[in-house]
Amino acid sequence: MPLDELREECGVFGVYAPGMDVARLTYFGLYALQHRGQESAGIAASDGTDIHVHKRMGLVNTAFSEENLGSLSGHIAIGHTRYSTTGSSHPDNAGPMVARSHFGTVAVSHNGNLVNSDILRRELEESGVEFKTTTDSEVLTWRIALNFGPDIVSRVKQAMSRFVGAYSLAVLLPDALVGVRDPHGIRPLCLGRVDGGWVLASETCAFQTIGASYERELEPGEIVVIDHNGVTSYPPDESRKREAMCIFETIYFARPDSFMKGDRLHLTRQRMGAELYREHPVDADIVVPLPDSSVPAAIGFARESGIEYAEALIKNRYIGRTFIQPDQRLREQGVQLKFNALPEVLEGKRVALIDDTIVRGTTSKPIVDLLRNNGATEVHMRVHAPPIKWPCYLGVDMAKRSELIAAHLSVEEIGQKIGADSIGYLSLEGLLKAINAGRNGFCTGCLTGQYPVPVQMEMDKLSLEKV
Ligand code: AMP
């Protein structure tokens, strides 16, 4: 399977709540998780005997009509939002995945990437499975569906013993909802409580949206079964548990109102901004965030430095991610479509511009130019994460190594290329300090090239050599 197809981002949701409109709860839960995937959305619901599914390309609000939601009756549901690279953008690839076999029906919402899915897929094909999609999520679903065992927990455990990579799962059976987190806990998954039932979600922001209360994060390697007996937890096998949560979730990917590792990310990111100022102080008149993702860090930077916080860039919220544009020219156009500057705020000002990350470097140069053209006398770029030098193989669409600007250029060269007067990135130590965590609990693959599982980097190395 081409490595490109291994890159995808997703949001996962699940609810077990007899007497409630679970499809509608899932619909609103997915709304809150829209930032984790904007390409397709789907819901599968069970009425206790049968599983029905509806999935479509597009945003959550375009993927479902009142009629679709009405057809998803039952008391258990799971939902999925997905974003992948253009190569694998196909309606069939939308989640949740459903496998119907003589063992019964299983539907799965998956966030993450299996790095050994090609081997598992071949094995399943040899045993007669006909795949409808090119996703690792379908491989994983069949792997769970076709395991023989006395109960779902032993079936999931058997499947997990073969999975290598990142997987946070909401598994729907006709009579139960199962939550699973891989032994590294690479992608988040949380448990919440709703009137008369239980909820699973990638991020806690979804709980607030539907009026559920946050209970806890699932532990790495934990399985929870939610059924008429309530929640039964199957703790991880301690010998296999090696916590390595994606550090990029804390920097950019997860919503700032979500709780992660016991902390509200808005506050975590404020500390990243404060730490960034301590590491890379600057003489500036205003601190300007690149909206929306770097607002919390800019607040922290402004507080720590005593420099005035100012909004000088206005984002059009209805233009999708510039990332989604298929080629570089359209991506550059995307920046202009997305931001306008306020000359009244910028005139004669020395600006400290805060961003969470520089990936390809597409956004930064036009933004620096935009600030200058609207009156800024100096633009000092400050980034609240270390340089991204390596791709993500475990569930974030981060571009190929050949496309990552920091894989080829030094920090100074990046500053020159984007036309900034100075540039500073937060160090890994500073980042971990802001998160209040040790390095061991995180996957820092995109920053260090050290991943918690063996990933295949050969293709990217080759493409890098061609540059
Ligand atoms: P680039 O223009 O490629 O350097 O992208 C950097 C911008 O994209 C930053 O302003 C980030 O807020 C945002 N960004 C970073 N990572 C991602 C991602 N995985 N998906 C979408 N946007 C991202």
Residues whose N, C-alpha, C, O or C-beta is under 5 A from the ligand:
A	BS01	AMP	S293 F323 D355 D356 T357 I358 V359 R360 G361 T362 T363 S364 D397 M398
